[in-house]
């Protein structure tokens, strides 16, 4: 287990993340305070609603004929 200390940088505190944890420089993180004061750092995930991906619904049943007894 790695142990790190906070240090003051300007008006903030910073913690150095050990390289062996596999983080990359410039990686965006989300930080929040969890239960019992635990500080959680998680990689920021790509927003699926940013407009880049085509999220339109398609009609999976297009061209399928419905028989009267199926309704």
Secondary structure by P-SEA (a helix, b strand, c coil): cbbbbbbbcccbbbbbbbccccccccbbbbbbbcccbbbbbbccccccccccccccccccccccccccccc
